[in-house]
Amino acid sequence: MTTRIATALALLGAVFILYIGLSYLIAPETTATGFGLPEWPTGDAVAFMNLKGVRDTVSGIAILALLAARQRYALGILTLVIALIPIGDMITVLSWNGSPAAAFGIHGVTAVLVALTGTLLLREHKTAATPQSALANS
């Protein structure tokens, strides 16, 4: 059951972040307003939206690549590391007088779900690595 939940969360997270990343690359002017900051860059500074789009798209591809390669332990480690991205986004929104609702409701919740996914993946690895005889003697 843990394996199915972890797989579903990883797939859902990958699809979600791919959608967000591609949205920032294709239509940053409409996507950016949901991030939670009070103002958006204009002129040449709009290129920073492409940076976010590339970052998010690559994150989603990395998750899918490790799922496809059946590298679940590595995926668990990666998702725990990736959970730092929405934490950084949350801190950025709060530091620049952005919306606390967006900071916690979007970025904070995302960080928790991504960390939960990583924890489940690592937990399933630990459970699989524990010999059955050791479990019986516990």
DAPESUL-V773671 format. One record per pair of residues at least 24 apart in sequence whose ideal C-beta (glycine too) atoms are under 8 Angstrom apart, sorted by the first residue. I is the first residue (numbers start at 0). GAP is how many residues later the second one is. D is the distance in Angstrom with one decimal. If there is no record, write none. Layout:
i->I gap->GAP d->D
i->I gap->GAP d->D
This chain:
i->1 gap->118 d->5.7
i->1 gap->121 d->6.4
i->1 gap->122 d->4.9
i->1 gap->125 d->7.4
i->2 gap->121 d->5.4
i->4 gap->115 d->6.1
i->5 gap->66 d->7.5
i->5 gap->70 d->8.0
i->5 gap->111 d->6.1
i->5 gap->114 d->3.9
i->5 gap->115 d->4.9
i->5 gap->118 d->6.0
i->6 gap->60 d->7.2
i->8 gap->104 d->6.7
i->8 gap->107 d->6.9
i->8 gap->108 d->4.1
i->8 gap->111 d->6.9
i->9 gap->53 d->5.8
i->9 gap->57 d->5.8
i->9 gap->65 d->6.3
i->9 gap->69 d->6.8
i->9 gap->107 d->5.5
i->9 gap->111 d->7.1
i->10 gap->56 d->6.9
i->12 gap->47 d->7.8
i->12 gap->50 d->6.3
i->12 gap->66 d->7.4
i->12 gap->100 d->6.9
i->12 gap->101 d->6.0
i->12 gap->104 d->6.1
i->13 gap->46 d->4.6
i->13 gap->47 d->7.9
i->13 gap->49 d->4.0
i->13 gap->50 d->4.9
i->13 gap->53 d->7.2
i->14 gap->45 d->7.2
i->15 gap->44 d->7.8
i->16 gap->39 d->5.0
i->16 gap->40 d->7.8
i->16 gap->42 d->5.2
i->16 gap->43 d->4.3
i->16 gap->46 d->7.6
i->17 gap->38 d->7.4
i->17 gap->39 d->6.1
i->17 gap->42 d->3.5
i->17 gap->43 d->7.2
i->17 gap->46 d->7.9
i->19 gap->36 d->5.0
i->20 gap->31 d->7.6
i->20 gap->32 d->5.0
i->20 gap->33 d->7.1
i->20 gap->34 d->7.1
i->20 gap->35 d->3.1
i->20 gap->36 d->3.3
i->20 gap->37 d->7.5
i->20 gap->38 d->7.2
i->20 gap->39 d->6.1
i->21 gap->31 d->6.9
i->21 gap->35 d->6.0
i->22 gap->30 d->7.4
i->23 gap->25 d->5.3
i->23 gap->26 d->7.0
i->23 gap->28 d->5.0
i->23 gap->29 d->3.2
i->23 gap->32 d->6.5
i->24 gap->25 d->6.2
i->24 gap->28 d->3.7
i->24 gap->29 d->7.1
i->24 gap->32 d->6.8
i->27 gap->25 d->6.9
i->33 gap->68 d->7.4
i->33 gap->72 d->7.4
i->34 gap->54 d->7.4
i->34 gap->58 d->7.0
i->34 gap->63 d->7.7
i->34 gap->67 d->6.9
i->34 gap->71 d->7.8
i->35 gap->57 d->4.1
i->35 gap->62 d->4.3
i->35 gap->63 d->4.5
i->35 gap->65 d->7.7
i->35 gap->66 d->2.8
i->35 gap->67 d->5.5
i->35 gap->70 d->6.3
i->35 gap->71 d->7.1
i->36 gap->55 d->7.6
i->36 gap->56 d->5.9
i->36 gap->59 d->5.7
i->36 gap->61 d->4.4
i->36 gap->62 d->8.0
i->37 gap->58 d->7.2
i->37 gap->59 d->5.7
i->37 gap->60 d->5.7
i->37 gap->61 d->7.6
i->54 gap->30 d->7.3
i->58 gap->26 d->6.9
i->71 gap->49 d->5.4
i->71 gap->52 d->6.8
i->71 gap->53 d->6.4
i->72 gap->48 d->7.1
i->72 gap->49 d->7.0
i->72 gap->52 d->4.4
i->74 gap->43 d->7.8
i->74 gap->46 d->5.5
i->75 gap->41 d->8.0
i->75 gap->42 d->4.9
i->75 gap->43 d->7.5
i->75 gap->44 d->7.7
i->75 gap->45 d->3.1
i->75 gap->46 d->3.9
i->75 gap->48 d->8.0
i->75 gap->49 d->6.4
i->76 gap->41 d->7.1
i->76 gap->45 d->7.2
i->77 gap->40 d->7.5
i->78 gap->35 d->5.4
i->78 gap->36 d->7.4
i->78 gap->38 d->4.9
i->78 gap->39 d->3.5
i->78 gap->42 d->6.5
i->79 gap->34 d->7.9
i->79 gap->35 d->6.1
i->79 gap->38 d->3.7
i->79 gap->39 d->7.3
i->79 gap->42 d->7.5
i->80 gap->37 d->8.0
i->81 gap->32 d->5.6
i->81 gap->36 d->7.8
i->82 gap->28 d->5.0
i->82 gap->31 d->4.1
i->82 gap->32 d->4.1
i->82 gap->35 d->6.5
i->83 gap->27 d->7.9
i->85 gap->24 d->4.1
i->85 gap->25 d->4.1
i->85 gap->28 d->6.7
i->86 gap->24 d->4.8
